[in-house]
Amino acid sequence: MSRLKKLKIQAIEEANRKVLNEDPDRDGIIQIQKFLNEKGITGDNGEELDIDGATCNDMSCQTGQAIANYQSSIGVYPVDGVWGENTMNTMSAEDKESFKSFGGWFDRLF
């Protein structure tokens, strides 16, 4: 691979990291990832989630899969892999307290 191509790839990866870090929902996603890891809930690969603030709007990523697994475990319907009001309203009081301990803007919605 040419040096120019490597520099272009490096610049693109750096730009992607900047965009990810500027995502206003990032701290909320990090809160969810920490909570799910604490609960031992994983995606399909069975591994702890990366605490990176990245997710998807479906079940195509590990965080989306873990959210879906949590939703299923607490009786959310439909299970969609998206953290929202239905998920938060179905959480037990104990889970809500645990979730709040990780901080983030989602805990203000309780």
TORKOL-4160 file (C-alpha; in steps of 0.2 Angstrom, whole numbers, padded with zeros to 4 digits, m for minus):
110
<pt num="1" X="0000" Y="0000" Z="0000"/>
<pt num="2" X="0007" Y="0017" Z="m0005"/>
<pt num="3" X="0011" Y="0030" Z="0009"/>
<pt num="4" X="m0002" Y="0042" Z="0002"/>
<pt num="5" X="m0015" Y="0029" Z="0003"/>
<pt num="6" X="m0010" Y="0025" Z="0021"/>
<pt num="7" X="m0011" Y="0043" Z="0026"/>
<pt num="8" X="m0028" Y="0045" Z="0018"/>
<pt num="9" X="m0034" Y="0030" Z="0028"/>
<pt num="10" X="m0027" Y="0037" Z="0044"/>
<pt num="11" X="m0035" Y="0054" Z="0041"/>
<pt num="12" X="m0052" Y="0046" Z="0038"/>
<pt num="13" X="m0050" Y="0035" Z="0054"/>
<pt num="14" X="m0046" Y="0051" Z="0064"/>
<pt num="15" X="m0060" Y="0060" Z="0057"/>
<pt num="16" X="m0072" Y="0046" Z="0061"/>
<pt num="17" X="m0066" Y="0046" Z="0079"/>
<pt num="18" X="m0069" Y="0065" Z="0081"/>
<pt num="19" X="m0087" Y="0063" Z="0074"/>
<pt num="20" X="m0090" Y="0049" Z="0086"/>
<pt num="21" X="m0083" Y="0059" Z="0101"/>
<pt num="22" X="m0094" Y="0074" Z="0097"/>
<pt num="23" X="m0110" Y="0064" Z="0096"/>
<pt num="24" X="m0122" Y="0071" Z="0109"/>
<pt num="25" X="m0129" Y="0054" Z="0113"/>
<pt num="26" X="m0112" Y="0047" Z="0116"/>
<pt num="27" X="m0112" Y="0049" Z="0135"/>
<pt num="28" X="m0130" Y="0041" Z="0136"/>
<pt num="29" X="m0124" Y="0026" Z="0125"/>
<pt num="30" X="m0108" Y="0024" Z="0137"/>
<pt num="31" X="m0120" Y="0024" Z="0152"/>
<pt num="32" X="m0130" Y="0010" Z="0144"/>
<pt num="33" X="m0115" Y="0000" Z="0139"/>
<pt num="34" X="m0108" Y="0001" Z="0157"/>
<pt num="35" X="m0125" Y="m0004" Z="0164"/>
<pt num="36" X="m0126" Y="m0019" Z="0152"/>
<pt num="37" X="m0108" Y="m0025" Z="0156"/>
<pt num="38" X="m0112" Y="m0023" Z="0175"/>
<pt num="39" X="m0128" Y="m0034" Z="0172"/>
<pt num="40" X="m0117" Y="m0047" Z="0162"/>
<pt num="41" X="m0128" Y="m0044" Z="0147"/>
<pt num="42" X="m0119" Y="m0046" Z="0130"/>
<pt num="43" X="m0122" Y="m0046" Z="0112"/>
<pt num="44" X="m0121" Y="m0062" Z="0101"/>
<pt num="45" X="m0103" Y="m0063" Z="0103"/>
<pt num="46" X="m0104" Y="m0067" Z="0121"/>
<pt num="47" X="m0091" Y="m0054" Z="0126"/>
<pt num="48" X="m0092" Y="m0038" Z="0137"/>
<pt num="49" X="m0097" Y="m0023" Z="0127"/>
<pt num="50" X="m0083" Y="m0010" Z="0122"/>
<pt num="51" X="m0086" Y="0006" Z="0131"/>
<pt num="52" X="m0085" Y="0017" Z="0116"/>
<pt num="53" X="m0102" Y="0026" Z="0115"/>
<pt num="54" X="m0106" Y="0018" Z="0098"/>
<pt num="55" X="m0122" Y="0009" Z="0094"/>
<pt num="56" X="m0134" Y="0006" Z="0080"/>
<pt num="57" X="m0152" Y="0008" Z="0077"/>
<pt num="58" X="m0156" Y="m0010" Z="0076"/>
<pt num="59" X="m0148" Y="m0027" Z="0081"/>
<pt num="60" X="m0133" Y="m0026" Z="0069"/>
<pt num="61" X="m0120" Y="m0022" Z="0082"/>
<pt num="62" X="m0115" Y="m0029" Z="0099"/>
<pt num="63" X="m0123" Y="m0015" Z="0109"/>
<pt num="64" X="m0139" Y="m0016" Z="0099"/>
<pt num="65" X="m0139" Y="m0035" Z="0102"/>
<pt num="66" X="m0136" Y="m0033" Z="0121"/>
<pt num="67" X="m0150" Y="m0020" Z="0122"/>
<pt num="68" X="m0161" Y="m0033" Z="0114"/>
<pt num="69" X="m0156" Y="m0046" Z="0126"/>
<pt num="70" X="m0159" Y="m0035" Z="0141"/>
<pt num="71" X="m0176" Y="m0030" Z="0134"/>
<pt num="72" X="m0181" Y="m0048" Z="0132"/>
<pt num="73" X="m0175" Y="m0052" Z="0149"/>
<pt num="74" X="m0186" Y="m0039" Z="0157"/>
<pt num="75" X="m0202" Y="m0042" Z="0146"/>
<pt num="76" X="m0201" Y="m0027" Z="0134"/>
<pt num="77" X="m0211" Y="m0029" Z="0118"/>
<pt num="78" X="m0207" Y="m0027" Z="0105"/>
<pt num="79" X="m0189" Y="m0031" Z="0107"/>
<pt num="80" X="m0180" Y="m0020" Z="0095"/>
<pt num="81" X="m0162" Y="m0017" Z="0101"/>
<pt num="82" X="m0165" Y="0002" Z="0104"/>
<pt num="83" X="m0165" Y="0010" Z="0121"/>
<pt num="84" X="m0180" Y="0020" Z="0124"/>
<pt num="85" X="m0195" Y="0025" Z="0134"/>
<pt num="86" X="m0202" Y="0007" Z="0134"/>
<pt num="87" X="m0186" Y="m0001" Z="0140"/>
<pt num="88" X="m0184" Y="0012" Z="0154"/>
<pt num="89" X="m0202" Y="0011" Z="0160"/>
<pt num="90" X="m0201" Y="m0008" Z="0161"/>
<pt num="91" X="m0184" Y="m0008" Z="0171"/>
<pt num="92" X="m0186" Y="m0014" Z="0189"/>
<pt num="93" X="m0182" Y="m0001" Z="0203"/>
<pt num="94" X="m0166" Y="m0010" Z="0207"/>
<pt num="95" X="m0160" Y="m0009" Z="0189"/>
<pt num="96" X="m0165" Y="0010" Z="0188"/>
<pt num="97" X="m0154" Y="0014" Z="0203"/>
<pt num="98" X="m0140" Y="0004" Z="0196"/>
<pt num="99" X="m0142" Y="0012" Z="0179"/>
<pt num="100" X="m0142" Y="0030" Z="0187"/>
<pt num="101" X="m0125" Y="0025" Z="0196"/>
<pt num="102" X="m0116" Y="0026" Z="0179"/>
<pt num="103" X="m0122" Y="0044" Z="0176"/>
<pt num="104" X="m0127" Y="0051" Z="0159"/>
<pt num="105" X="m0142" Y="0061" Z="0152"/>
<pt num="106" X="m0153" Y="0045" Z="0152"/>
<pt num="107" X="m0155" Y="0045" Z="0171"/>
<pt num="108" X="m0163" Y="0062" Z="0170"/>
<pt num="109" X="m0178" Y="0054" Z="0161"/>
<pt num="110" X="m0183" Y="0043" Z="0176"/>
